[in-house]
Every structure is written in C-alpha cells, then in structure tokens.
C-alpha cells in the first residue's frame, strides 16, 4: 500500500521534521563559509588583490547587521535597552569580531579542511568555561566523551600538521592554532549572549552585536591604518558569506532551537564539520585524509555522548520573543 498524500504532507510539515530540515540547511550554509572564505582570502588567477581579514570582517558584520535589522522591526525599541545590557552587547561584539578576524587569519594560513574540523571548537571551550569559571564538574561518564572531543578537535588535526611539518611551528600549524583560538572567542560570545538572552531577543542581540563588531573592526582598521583595499569582484562573495553563510545560517539555527530544542539542534548542526570536509575536497580540491575523517567522527561522537550536559538541566533559552525549553 502506498503512503496517502495527506499523511505524507502532515509528516513533512510537522514541527520536528521542519526543525531537522532547517538545522541541516543551516549546517550546510555554515560549511560553505569555509570554502567561500578560503577562496576569498587567497588570491588566484582571476582575483589578484589580497584582502585583509579585518577589512573582510568589517563588511560582513555590517551586512549581517543590516540583514537582522529587517527581522527586528517588531521588537522593542533600542532606547529601552539597559546600560548593563548595552555593556554586555559591546563585549559580545568585541568577542564576535575577534573570533571572525582570528578565524580569517587562521584560515588564510591553514586549509579549509582544517577549519571544518576545528569549526565546532566553541562547544569544547563552552564546557571548559563552565568547568573553570563556573566551577562545574564533569561526571565520570562525561570525561571520556569530552576527551574524545579534545582529541578529535585539537590533538589529531593540529598534532598531524605539527608532525607532518617536522615538529616545527610552521605557517599552517600557526593557522590551526588561530582557528582554535577563534573557537574560544565564539564560546565567550555564546556565554555572554546566553546571559542577556532572558531580556533581549536573539535576533536583536545578533543585530546590535553585529554592528558593534563591525565598529570594533573599523577601530582596528583606523588604528593600524589598514587600507580599504578591496575589489568590486569581491563584494558578491562577501555578501553571500555575510547574508547566507552567517546571517541565514544563524536565523535557521535559531528556528531549529525553537522547533526541536537545543540538544538536537546542536547535535545536528555539528555535522557542518563533515559537510565542510566534503566541500573542501570537492570545491577546493584539498586532500581529505584519514586523520580528518577520524577527527570529525571522534568529535561528533563525543558531542553526541555529552548531549545530556548540552541540555543544561532543562534550562530555558530565549529565541526572539519566545521562550523555548530545552529537550
């Protein structure tokens, strides 16, 4: 017997199915960021102008801020934001700007494949921040999965490059370290965003933090006298990275949180590393090694086994103007 069309329609339009779909799309768009950014930062035969990562970050944050401005029209007035929240928004903007700039500098020296493997470093650092700053403790059953995440995200990829280059701090190894450092800045960004998410919607946080991050990047440009050296042919790629790979990916991630909860959203979204590895091989012709495959597999398995910790004891997360309870 075939499946009745009306039953199939209900299944495809159910909140859970839709949630899985939007998070998979978000992970795919996030994975394309590595490929597009690498192609943008490294000159080729068609585009010979070498872009400064700080300049690229400035344009991306401004574009992202404008994109989210269209989604916050029905939110409360900016004038009602408290000074304390504005202070945290400024810190979030600095953390986001530092993360993307560090990420771009690392990606320029490393590979898109390594960026994909190290892409979920904020999950590892978020747990470390909880342990070090908030004095949380890993349960015995959580230690092995967390060790798997560290081995998959840090030891294997960076150790492999370090060993392959004669145990020397080469350009590619330094790039790997910067990519990992970007994960720390993003973890700080996530924790501070969570701190004020009970008072401000996620879309408003993203909008204002993007503009403040762009302002911080502009201060660096003026302070270090970095020229606005950019070719008009770069703008489509910059717009796609800002609006699609970052803006739309973030919006879909937020939608996923609302539809299927934080745990399942984070688990599904973490497959962006696997997508990124595949895209790096297909579009940039980078060599996919067994080390990369094992790294991604170990990290994902560790995240899966730590899903109860990601649940954070059923805490609530504010998404837009709605309150969502973790599954």
C-alpha positions, 0 to 999 in steps of 0.5 A: 500500500502506498503512503496517502498524500495527506499523511505524507504532507502532515509528516513533512510539515510537522514541527520536528521534521521542519526543525531537522530540515532547517538545522541541516540547511543551516549546517550546510550554509555554515560549511560553505563559509569555509570554502567561500572564505578560503577562496576569498582570502587567497588570491588566484588567477582571476582575483589578484588583490589580497584582502585583509581579514579585518577589512573582510570582517568589517563588511560582513558584520555590517551586512549581517547587521543590516540583514537582522535589522529587517527581522527586528522591526517588531521588537522593542525599541533600542532606547529601552535597552539597559546600560548593563545590557548595552555593556554586555552587547559591546563585549559580545561584539568585541568577542564576535569580531575577534573570533571572525578576524582570528578565524580569517587569519587562521584560515588564510594560513591553514586549509579549509579542511582544517577549519571544518574540523576545528569549526565546532571548537566553541562547544569544547571551550563552552564546557571548559568555561563552565568547568573553570569559571563556573566551577562545574564538574564533569561526571565520570561518564562525561570525561571520556566523551569530552576527551574524545572531543579534545582529541578529535578537535585539537590533538589529531588535526593540529598534532598531524600538521605539527608532525607532518611539518617536522615538529616545527611551528610552521605557517599552517600549524600557526593557522590551526592554532588561530582557528582554535583560538577563534573557537574560544572567542565564539564560546565567550560570545555564546556565554555572554549572549546566553546571559542577556538572552532572558531580556533581549531577543536573539535576533536583536542581540545578533543585530546590535552585536553585529554592528558593534563588531563591525565598529570594533573592526573599523577601530582596528582598521583606523588604528593600524591604518589598514587600507580599504583595499578591496575589489568590486569582484569581491563584494558578491562573495562577501555578501553571500558569506555575510547574508547566507553563510552567517546571517541565514545560517544563524536565523535557521539555527535559531528556528531549529532551537525553537522547533526541536530544542537545543540538544538536537539542534546542536547535535545536528548542526555539528555535522557542518564539520563533515559537510565542510570536509566534503566541500573542501575536497570537492570545491577546493580540491584539498586532500581529505585524509584519514586523520580528518575523517577520524577527527570529525567522527571522534568529535561528533561522537563525543558531542553526541555522548555529552548531549545530556550536559548540552541540555543544561538541566532543562534550562530555558533559552530565549529565541526572539520573543519566545521562550523555548525549553530545552529537550 
